[in-house]
Amino acid sequence: MSHIHIPDGVLPVWLWLAGWLLTIGAVALAARLSERTDARRKVPLLGVVSALMLVAMSSEIVPLAYHVNLAVLGGIILGPVLSIVAAFIVEVVLAMLGHGGVSVLGLNTVVIATEMVVGWGLFRLLVAVLGRKRVRPAAWTATVLTLALTTTMLVGVVWAGGAQAASRETGALDPSTLRFENPLAGGLFSAGLFSGGEPGGESEPQVENEPGGGSSLSVTRFAAVVYTLGPLGWLLEGLVTAWIVGYVSRVRPTLVFAGALADTARGVIPGDEAGGR
C-alpha cells in the first residue's frame, strides 16, 4: 500500500513541512467547496467510509507485507471533495495510533487523498468509456492503476528522504535475492490498530535482512522490494474494490455513479434511492 510508515525525525524538515502545507491548503479548499452543497447530510457517510479505510489500513496480508487501504473505494463513494477530508481524518487517527509519525501526517494525507481523487477520476472515465454494465472492470482497473501511481509517490518520498527512510517490512520476500521464502511462516493475515500495522510495531529496532521482519535497505533495493510485492497487493485490492463497487452499484446506483455530493433535485439524495437488480 501507499501509506508512509516512517517515524518522526527521519525525513528532512523541508519535506514533511511541504506535506503539511499541501494538506492544510487541500483541506481548506475542500471545506470551502463543500459549503456549496448540502455536505452536512453526508457526515454519516463520511464517517463510515473513513472508519472502513481506518480498519483496512490497520490490516496486513502477511506474506506480502501489504496493507490494504480501500482508498479508491472511498474515493468512488465520496467523490473528490469529501475524499480530501476523509484522508485527513484517517491519517490523524493512524498517526495517533503509531502508524507513522506526526510529522509525516501531511505527506500521508497528500498521498492517500491523491489515491482517492485519482481513483475516483479514473473510475468515472472508465465508466464513461465502458458503460455502466462494466462497472466491476472499471473499478478494478482504476484501483490497480491508481495504486501503481501512489506507490511511485511513496518511493519518491523515500528517495527524497534518503537512505535512512528506506526501511520496510518484506514479509516472505528475501530483500537480498527478491525471492519468496516459506510465504506462510508468519501467518496469512494480521490486524493491529495499536501495533503500527506491523508485527511488533514500529518501535522495535530493525535488523538488516531479518527474515520476515523489517529490513534496512538502500533506496534502490527499497524500490525493488516495493515493486515486487506491490503488484500482487494491487491485484487483490482491485478485486475487493470491484466486488464492493459492483454490489453498491446495484443497491445504491447514484452513490457510485453520481457521488455523495451530487445534485439532490426532486428530494432524492444520492445513496437513498431504491436500487434495482
TAZIMO-V435049 format. One record per pair of residues at least 12 apart in sequence whose C-alpha atoms are under 8 Angstrom apart, sorted by the first residue. I is the first residue (numbers start at 1). J is the second residue. D is the distance in Angstrom with one decimal. If there is no record, write none. Layout:
BEGIN
[[I;J;D] [I;J;D]]
END
This chain:
BEGIN
[[1;66;5.9] [1;67;5.3] [1;68;6.2] [1;69;6.9] [1;147;7.3] [1;151;6.8] [1;230;6.9] [1;233;7.4] [1;234;7.9] [2;111;7.1] [2;112;7.3] [2;147;7.3] [2;150;5.9] [2;151;5.0] [2;153;7.9] [2;154;5.9] [3;108;6.1] [3;111;7.5] [3;112;7.2] [3;154;7.5] [4;100;6.4] [4;104;7.4] [4;107;7.9] [4;108;6.0] [4;154;6.8] [5;99;5.8] [5;100;4.3] [5;101;7.5] [5;196;7.9] [6;100;4.8] [6;101;6.1] [6;104;7.2] [6;165;6.7] [7;100;5.0] [7;101;4.2] [7;102;7.8] [7;103;7.9] [7;104;7.7] [7;202;7.8] [8;100;7.5] [8;101;4.7] [8;102;6.6] [8;103;5.7] [8;104;7.2] [9;103;8.0] [10;161;7.5] [10;164;6.6] [10;165;6.2] [11;161;5.0] [11;162;7.7] [11;165;6.7] [12;161;6.2] [15;160;7.6] [15;161;7.4] [16;103;6.0] [16;104;5.6] [16;106;6.7] [16;107;6.3] [17;103;7.6] [17;106;7.6] [18;106;7.9] [18;107;7.9] [19;104;7.3] [19;105;7.8] [19;106;4.4] [19;107;4.3] [19;108;7.9] [19;109;8.0] [19;110;6.7] [20;104;7.9] [20;105;7.2] [20;106;4.1] [20;107;6.6] [21;106;7.5] [22;106;7.3] [22;110;7.1] [23;88;7.8] [23;106;5.5] [23;107;7.6] [23;109;6.4] [23;110;6.1] [26;84;7.0] [27;84;6.2] [27;85;6.1] [27;88;7.7] [30;81;5.2] [30;82;7.0] [30;84;6.6] [30;85;7.0] [31;81;8.0] [31;85;7.9] [33;81;7.1] [34;81;6.8] [34;82;7.6] [37;261;6.7] [38;261;7.3] [39;261;6.6] [42;260;6.9] [42;261;7.8] [45;78;7.9] [46;78;7.1] [46;82;7.1] [46;86;6.5] [47;86;7.8] [49;74;5.9] [49;78;8.0] [49;86;7.7] [50;74;7.7] [50;86;5.5] [50;87;7.5] [50;89;7.1] [50;90;6.0] [51;90;7.5] [52;70;7.8] [53;69;5.5] [53;70;5.8] [53;71;6.5] [53;74;7.4] [53;90;7.2] [54;69;7.5] [54;90;5.8] [54;93;7.9] [54;94;7.3] [55;193;7.5] [56;68;5.4] [56;69;4.9] [56;70;6.7] [57;69;4.6] [57;70;7.9] [57;197;7.4] [58;191;5.7] [58;192;5.6] [58;193;5.3] [58;196;7.6] [58;197;4.9] [59;189;7.4] [59;190;5.8] [59;191;4.1] [59;192;6.5] [59;197;6.4] [60;189;5.7] [60;190;5.2] [60;191;6.1] [60;197;6.9] [60;198;7.4] [61;188;6.1] [61;189;4.7] [61;190;6.7] [62;171;5.8] [62;172;7.8] [62;184;7.9] [62;186;6.5] [62;187;6.3] [62;188;5.2] [62;189;5.2] [62;190;6.5] [63;171;4.9] [63;172;5.0] [63;173;7.7] [63;183;5.0] [63;184;6.2] [63;185;8.0] [63;186;7.0] [63;187;7.3] [63;188;6.2] [63;189;8.0] [64;170;7.0] [64;171;5.3] [64;172;6.5] [64;173;7.4] [64;229;5.8] [64;230;8.0] [64;232;7.7] [64;233;7.2] [65;169;6.0] [65;170;5.6] [65;171;4.5] [65;172;7.7] [65;229;7.6] [66;229;7.4] [66;230;7.2] [66;233;6.1] [67;197;7.8] [68;233;7.6] [68;237;6.7] [70;237;7.2] [70;241;6.9] [71;112;6.8] [71;115;6.3] [71;116;5.2] [72;115;6.2] [72;116;4.8] [72;117;7.8] [72;118;8.0] [72;119;4.9] [72;120;6.6] [72;142;7.8] [72;143;5.9] [72;146;7.6] [72;241;7.6] [73;116;7.6] [73;119;7.9] [73;241;5.8] [73;245;7.2] [74;116;6.5] [75;115;7.8] [75;116;4.1] [75;117;5.8] [75;119;6.3] [75;120;5.1] [76;116;7.4] [76;119;6.9] [76;120;4.7] [76;123;7.2] [76;256;6.3] [76;259;7.1] [77;255;5.9] [77;256;5.6] [77;259;5.8] [77;260;6.4] [78;259;5.9] [78;260;5.1] [78;261;7.6] [79;117;7.1] [79;120;6.4] [79;259;5.4] [79;260;6.3] [79;261;7.2] [80;116;7.1] [80;117;4.9] [80;120;6.9] [83;113;6.2] [83;116;6.0] [83;117;6.6] [84;109;7.8] [84;113;5.1] [84;116;7.8] [84;117;7.8] [86;113;8.0] [87;109;5.5] [87;112;5.9] [87;113;5.3] [88;109;5.4] [88;113;7.8] [91;105;6.1] [91;108;6.7] [91;109;6.1] [92;105;6.7] [97;193;6.7] [97;194;5.5] [97;195;7.6] [97;196;6.7] [98;194;6.9] [98;195;7.0] [98;196;4.9] [98;202;7.5] [99;195;7.7] [99;196;4.2] [99;197;6.4] [99;202;7.7] [100;196;7.2] [111;150;6.3] [111;153;7.1] [111;154;7.6] [112;150;7.8] [114;150;7.4] [115;146;6.1] [115;147;6.9] [115;150;6.2] [118;146;6.4] [119;142;5.6] [119;143;6.2] [119;146;5.6] [120;142;7.9] [122;142;5.4] [123;138;5.8] [123;139;5.8] [123;141;8.0] [123;142;5.3] [124;257;7.5] [126;138;5.4] [126;142;7.7] [135;242;7.6] [135;245;7.4] [135;246;6.2] [135;249;7.8] [136;242;4.6] [136;243;6.6] [136;245;6.8] [136;246;5.4] [137;242;6.9] [138;242;7.8] [139;238;7.1] [139;241;6.5] [139;242;5.0] [139;245;6.9] [140;235;7.9] [140;238;4.4] [140;239;6.0] [140;241;6.6] [140;242;5.1] [141;238;7.1] [143;234;7.2] [143;237;7.4] [143;238;5.2] [143;241;7.4] [144;231;7.9] [144;234;5.2] [144;235;6.3] [144;237;7.9] [144;238;5.9] [147;234;6.3] [148;230;8.0] [148;231;7.6] [148;234;7.6] [151;226;7.9] [151;230;7.8] [155;222;7.9] [155;223;6.2] [158;219;7.1] [159;219;6.1] [162;219;7.2] [163;217;7.3] [163;218;5.6] [163;219;5.6] [166;216;6.4] [166;217;5.4] [166;218;6.1] [166;219;5.6] [166;222;5.9] [167;206;8.0] [167;214;6.6] [167;215;5.5] [167;216;4.6] [167;217;5.6] [167;222;7.2] [168;214;5.3] [168;215;5.6] [168;216;6.9] [168;217;7.6] [168;222;7.3] [169;198;7.8] [169;212;7.3] [169;213;5.6] [169;214;4.2] [169;215;6.3] [170;212;6.3] [170;213;6.6] [170;214;6.5] [170;215;7.1] [170;225;7.2] [171;183;7.6] [171;186;7.7] [171;211;7.8] [171;212;4.8] [171;213;6.7] [172;184;7.5] [172;185;7.5] [172;186;7.8] [172;211;7.5] [172;212;5.7] [173;212;7.6] [173;225;7.9] [173;229;7.9] [174;209;7.3] [174;211;7.0] [175;209;6.7] [175;215;7.6] [175;221;7.3] [175;225;6.3] [176;209;7.2] [178;224;8.0] [178;225;6.9] [178;228;7.5] [186;212;6.9] [199;213;8.0] [249;275;7.9] [250;275;5.6] [250;276;5.8] [250;277;5.7] [251;274;6.7] [251;275;4.0] [251;276;6.1] [251;277;7.3] [252;270;7.8] [252;271;5.1] [252;272;7.0] [252;273;6.5] [252;274;6.6] [252;275;5.0] [253;271;7.0] [253;275;6.2] [254;270;5.2] [254;271;5.8] [254;273;7.8] [255;270;5.2] [255;271;4.5] [258;270;7.1]]
END
